Amino acid sequence: MQDPVVVATRDDNGTAQRQVFSRKMAIKELIQLI
């Protein structure tokens, strides 16, 4: 499995806002999963 942050970064050219947003979403998802 790849980290959503890495996928988001690769999917786009790498927008700073997108990276931060994806990281926040990934953390929320991880908390929900646990």
mmCIF file of the N, C-alpha and C atoms, coordinates in Angstrom:
data_MODEL
# 
_entry.id   MODEL 
# 
loop_
_atom_site.group_PDB 
_atom_site.id 
_atom_site.type_symbol 
_atom_site.label_atom_id 
_atom_site.label_alt_id 
_atom_site.label_comp_id 
_atom_site.label_asym_id 
_atom_site.label_entity_id 
_atom_site.label_seq_id 
_atom_site.pdbx_PDB_ins_code 
_atom_site.Cartn_x 
_atom_site.Cartn_y 
_atom_site.Cartn_z 
_atom_site.occupancy 
_atom_site.B_iso_or_equiv 
_atom_site.pdbx_formal_charge 
_atom_site.auth_seq_id 
_atom_site.auth_comp_id 
_atom_site.auth_asym_id 
_atom_site.auth_atom_id 
_atom_site.pdbx_PDB_model_num 
ATOM 1   N N  . MET A 1 1  ? 0.837   -1.215 0.000   1.00 0.00 ? 1  MET A N  1 
ATOM 2   C CA . MET A 1 1  ? 0.000   0.000  0.000   1.00 0.00 ? 1  MET A CA 1 
ATOM 3   C C  . MET A 1 1  ? 0.868   1.261  0.000   1.00 0.00 ? 1  MET A C  1 
ATOM 4   N N  . GLN A 1 2  ? 0.469   2.240  -0.781  1.00 0.00 ? 2  GLN A N  1 
ATOM 5   C CA . GLN A 1 2  ? 1.214   3.508  -0.838  1.00 0.00 ? 2  GLN A CA 1 
ATOM 6   C C  . GLN A 1 2  ? 0.518   4.547  0.031   1.00 0.00 ? 2  GLN A C  1 
ATOM 7   N N  . ASP A 1 3  ? 1.317   5.412  0.613   1.00 0.00 ? 3  ASP A N  1 
ATOM 8   C CA . ASP A 1 3  ? 0.739   6.470  1.444   1.00 0.00 ? 3  ASP A CA 1 
ATOM 9   C C  . ASP A 1 3  ? -0.072  7.427  0.567   1.00 0.00 ? 3  ASP A C  1 
ATOM 10  N N  . PRO A 1 4  ? -1.250  7.826  1.017   1.00 0.00 ? 4  PRO A N  1 
ATOM 11  C CA . PRO A 1 4  ? -2.084  8.760  0.229   1.00 0.00 ? 4  PRO A CA 1 
ATOM 12  C C  . PRO A 1 4  ? -1.339  10.056 -0.084  1.00 0.00 ? 4  PRO A C  1 
ATOM 13  N N  . VAL A 1 5  ? -0.451  10.449 0.817   1.00 0.00 ? 5  VAL A N  1 
ATOM 14  C CA . VAL A 1 5  ? 0.320   11.681 0.593   1.00 0.00 ? 5  VAL A CA 1 
ATOM 15  C C  . VAL A 1 5  ? 1.205   11.514 -0.635  1.00 0.00 ? 5  VAL A C  1 
ATOM 16  N N  . VAL A 1 6  ? 1.876   10.356 -0.739  1.00 0.00 ? 6  VAL A N  1 
ATOM 17  C CA . VAL A 1 6  ? 2.774   10.104 -1.873  1.00 0.00 ? 6  VAL A CA 1 
ATOM 18  C C  . VAL A 1 6  ? 1.959   10.054 -3.163  1.00 0.00 ? 6  VAL A C  1 
ATOM 19  N N  . VAL A 1 7  ? 0.827   9.390  -3.122  1.00 0.00 ? 7  VAL A N  1 
ATOM 20  C CA . VAL A 1 7  ? -0.012  9.275  -4.317  1.00 0.00 ? 7  VAL A CA 1 
ATOM 21  C C  . VAL A 1 7  ? -0.484  10.659 -4.762  1.00 0.00 ? 7  VAL A C  1 
ATOM 22  N N  . ALA A 1 8  ? -0.942  11.469 -3.809  1.00 0.00 ? 8  ALA A N  1 
ATOM 23  C CA . ALA A 1 8  ? -1.428  12.814 -4.138  1.00 0.00 ? 8  ALA A CA 1 
ATOM 24  C C  . ALA A 1 8  ? -0.297  13.646 -4.723  1.00 0.00 ? 8  ALA A C  1 
ATOM 25  N N  . THR A 1 9  ? 0.899   13.513 -4.133  1.00 0.00 ? 9  THR A N  1 
ATOM 26  C CA . THR A 1 9  ? 2.045   14.297 -4.617  1.00 0.00 ? 9  THR A CA 1 
ATOM 27  C C  . THR A 1 9  ? 2.406   13.866 -6.038  1.00 0.00 ? 9  THR A C  1 
ATOM 28  N N  . ARG A 1 10 ? 2.353   12.577 -6.305  1.00 0.00 ? 10 ARG A N  1 
ATOM 29  C CA . ARG A 1 10 ? 2.719   12.081 -7.640  1.00 0.00 ? 10 ARG A CA 1 
ATOM 30  C C  . ARG A 1 10 ? 1.621   12.422 -8.642  1.00 0.00 ? 10 ARG A C  1 
ATOM 31  N N  . ASP A 1 11 ? 0.370   12.340 -8.203  1.00 0.00 ? 11 ASP A N  1 
ATOM 32  C CA . ASP A 1 11 ? -0.752  12.583 -9.100  1.00 0.00 ? 11 ASP A CA 1 
ATOM 33  C C  . ASP A 1 11 ? -0.680  13.999 -9.676  1.00 0.00 ? 11 ASP A C  1 
ATOM 34  N N  . ASP A 1 12 ? -0.371  14.966 -8.802  1.00 0.00 ? 12 ASP A N  1 
ATOM 35  C CA . ASP A 1 12 ? -0.279  16.359 -9.252  1.00 0.00 ? 12 ASP A CA 1 
ATOM 36  C C  . ASP A 1 12 ? 1.184   16.761 -9.363  1.00 0.00 ? 12 ASP A C  1 
ATOM 37  N N  . ASN A 1 13 ? 1.419   17.939 -9.906  1.00 0.00 ? 13 ASN A N  1 
ATOM 38  C CA . ASN A 1 13 ? 2.793   18.432 -10.006 1.00 0.00 ? 13 ASN A CA 1 
ATOM 39  C C  . ASN A 1 13 ? 3.368   18.716 -8.630  1.00 0.00 ? 13 ASN A C  1 
ATOM 40  N N  . GLY A 1 14 ? 2.511   18.727 -7.613  1.00 0.00 ? 14 GLY A N  1 
ATOM 41  C CA . GLY A 1 14 ? 3.000   18.929 -6.243  1.00 0.00 ? 14 GLY A CA 1 
ATOM 42  C C  . GLY A 1 14 ? 2.611   20.293 -5.701  1.00 0.00 ? 14 GLY A C  1 
ATOM 43  N N  . THR A 1 15 ? 1.309   20.500 -5.510  1.00 0.00 ? 15 THR A N  1 
ATOM 44  C CA . THR A 1 15 ? 0.872   21.780 -4.946  1.00 0.00 ? 15 THR A CA 1 
ATOM 45  C C  . THR A 1 15 ? 1.015   21.729 -3.430  1.00 0.00 ? 15 THR A C  1 
ATOM 46  N N  . ALA A 1 16 ? 1.610   22.744 -2.862  1.00 0.00 ? 16 ALA A N  1 
ATOM 47  C CA . ALA A 1 16 ? 1.849   22.761 -1.413  1.00 0.00 ? 16 ALA A CA 1 
ATOM 48  C C  . ALA A 1 16 ? 0.520   22.595 -0.672  1.00 0.00 ? 16 ALA A C  1 
ATOM 49  N N  . GLN A 1 17 ? -0.503  23.322 -1.097  1.00 0.00 ? 17 GLN A N  1 
ATOM 50  C CA . GLN A 1 17 ? -1.798  23.248 -0.427  1.00 0.00 ? 17 GLN A CA 1 
ATOM 51  C C  . GLN A 1 17 ? -2.345  21.824 -0.504  1.00 0.00 ? 17 GLN A C  1 
ATOM 52  N N  . ARG A 1 18 ? -2.210  21.202 -1.656  1.00 0.00 ? 18 ARG A N  1 
ATOM 53  C CA . ARG A 1 18 ? -2.745  19.844 -1.811  1.00 0.00 ? 18 ARG A CA 1 
ATOM 54  C C  . ARG A 1 18 ? -1.991  18.875 -0.910  1.00 0.00 ? 18 ARG A C  1 
ATOM 55  N N  . GLN A 1 19 ? -0.703  19.038 -0.807  1.00 0.00 ? 19 GLN A N  1 
ATOM 56  C CA . GLN A 1 19 ? 0.087   18.127 0.016   1.00 0.00 ? 19 GLN A CA 1 
ATOM 57  C C  . GLN A 1 19 ? -0.347  18.239 1.478   1.00 0.00 ? 19 GLN A C  1 
ATOM 58  N N  . VAL A 1 20 ? -0.489  19.466 1.970   1.00 0.00 ? 20 VAL A N  1 
ATOM 59  C CA . VAL A 1 20 ? -0.888  19.665 3.369   1.00 0.00 ? 20 VAL A CA 1 
ATOM 60  C C  . VAL A 1 20 ? -2.286  19.097 3.587   1.00 0.00 ? 20 VAL A C  1 
ATOM 61  N N  . PHE A 1 21 ? -3.200  19.382 2.653   1.00 0.00 ? 21 PHE A N  1 
ATOM 62  C CA . PHE A 1 21 ? -4.574  18.912 2.794   1.00 0.00 ? 21 PHE A CA 1 
ATOM 63  C C  . PHE A 1 21 ? -4.604  17.383 2.807   1.00 0.00 ? 21 PHE A C  1 
ATOM 64  N N  . SER A 1 22 ? -3.893  16.769 1.880   1.00 0.00 ? 22 SER A N  1 
ATOM 65  C CA . SER A 1 22 ? -3.885  15.307 1.801   1.00 0.00 ? 22 SER A CA 1 
ATOM 66  C C  . SER A 1 22 ? -3.296  14.713 3.090   1.00 0.00 ? 22 SER A C  1 
ATOM 67  N N  . ARG A 1 23 ? -2.291  15.400 3.645   1.00 0.00 ? 23 ARG A N  1 
ATOM 68  C CA . ARG A 1 23 ? -1.698  14.889 4.885   1.00 0.00 ? 23 ARG A CA 1 
ATOM 69  C C  . ARG A 1 23 ? -2.719  14.940 6.006   1.00 0.00 ? 23 ARG A C  1 
ATOM 70  N N  . LYS A 1 24 ? -3.442  16.048 6.109   1.00 0.00 ? 24 LYS A N  1 
ATOM 71  C CA . LYS A 1 24 ? -4.456  16.157 7.165   1.00 0.00 ? 24 LYS A CA 1 
ATOM 72  C C  . LYS A 1 24 ? -5.516  15.079 6.978   1.00 0.00 ? 24 LYS A C  1 
ATOM 73  N N  . MET A 1 25 ? -5.947  14.879 5.744   1.00 0.00 ? 25 MET A N  1 
ATOM 74  C CA . MET A 1 25 ? -6.971  13.865 5.466   1.00 0.00 ? 25 MET A CA 1 
ATOM 75  C C  . MET A 1 25 ? -6.434  12.471 5.787   1.00 0.00 ? 25 MET A C  1 
ATOM 76  N N  . ALA A 1 26 ? -5.194  12.217 5.450   1.00 0.00 ? 26 ALA A N  1 
ATOM 77  C CA . ALA A 1 26 ? -4.593  10.909 5.719   1.00 0.00 ? 26 ALA A CA 1 
ATOM 78  C C  . ALA A 1 26 ? -4.550  10.648 7.220   1.00 0.00 ? 26 ALA A C  1 
ATOM 79  N N  . ILE A 1 27 ? -4.178  11.668 7.988   1.00 0.00 ? 27 ILE A N  1 
ATOM 80  C CA . ILE A 1 27 ? -4.120  11.510 9.454   1.00 0.00 ? 27 ILE A CA 1 
ATOM 81  C C  . ILE A 1 27 ? -5.520  11.195 9.982   1.00 0.00 ? 27 ILE A C  1 
ATOM 82  N N  . LYS A 1 28 ? -6.516  11.925 9.484   1.00 0.00 ? 28 LYS A N  1 
ATOM 83  C CA . LYS A 1 28 ? -7.896  11.679 9.936   1.00 0.00 ? 28 LYS A CA 1 
ATOM 84  C C  . LYS A 1 28 ? -8.302  10.247 9.590   1.00 0.00 ? 28 LYS A C  1 
ATOM 85  N N  . GLU A 1 29 ? -7.985  9.816  8.380   1.00 0.00 ? 29 GLU A N  1 
ATOM 86  C CA . GLU A 1 29 ? -8.344  8.456  7.965   1.00 0.00 ? 29 GLU A CA 1 
ATOM 87  C C  . GLU A 1 29 ? -7.651  7.428  8.851   1.00 0.00 ? 29 GLU A C  1 
ATOM 88  N N  . LEU A 1 30 ? -6.381  7.654  9.155   1.00 0.00 ? 30 LEU A N  1 
ATOM 89  C CA . LEU A 1 30 ? -5.644  6.710  10.002  1.00 0.00 ? 30 LEU A CA 1 
ATOM 90  C C  . LEU A 1 30 ? -6.280  6.633  11.383  1.00 0.00 ? 30 LEU A C  1 
ATOM 91  N N  . ILE A 1 31 ? -6.655  7.798  11.917  1.00 0.00 ? 31 ILE A N  1 
ATOM 92  C CA . ILE A 1 31 ? -7.277  7.806  13.257  1.00 0.00 ? 31 ILE A CA 1 
ATOM 93  C C  . ILE A 1 31 ? -8.589  7.026  13.206  1.00 0.00 ? 31 ILE A C  1 
ATOM 94  N N  . GLN A 1 32 ? -9.365  7.229  12.137  1.00 0.00 ? 32 GLN A N  1 
ATOM 95  C CA . GLN A 1 32 ? -10.646 6.524  12.015  1.00 0.00 ? 32 GLN A CA 1 
ATOM 96  C C  . GLN A 1 32 ? -10.418 5.024  11.898  1.00 0.00 ? 32 GLN A C  1 
ATOM 97  N N  . LEU A 1 33 ? -9.403  4.633  11.137  1.00 0.00 ? 33 LEU A N  1 
ATOM 98  C CA . LEU A 1 33 ? -9.140  3.207  10.939  1.00 0.00 ? 33 LEU A CA 1 
ATOM 99  C C  . LEU A 1 33 ? -8.730  2.544  12.252  1.00 0.00 ? 33 LEU A C  1 
ATOM 100 N N  . ILE A 1 34 ? -7.932  3.252  13.018  1.00 0.00 ? 34 ILE A N  1 
ATOM 101 C CA . ILE A 1 34 ? -7.426  2.632  14.251  1.00 0.00 ? 34 ILE A CA 1 
ATOM 102 C C  . ILE A 1 34 ? -8.567  2.542  15.204  1.00 0.00 ? 34 ILE A C  1 
# 
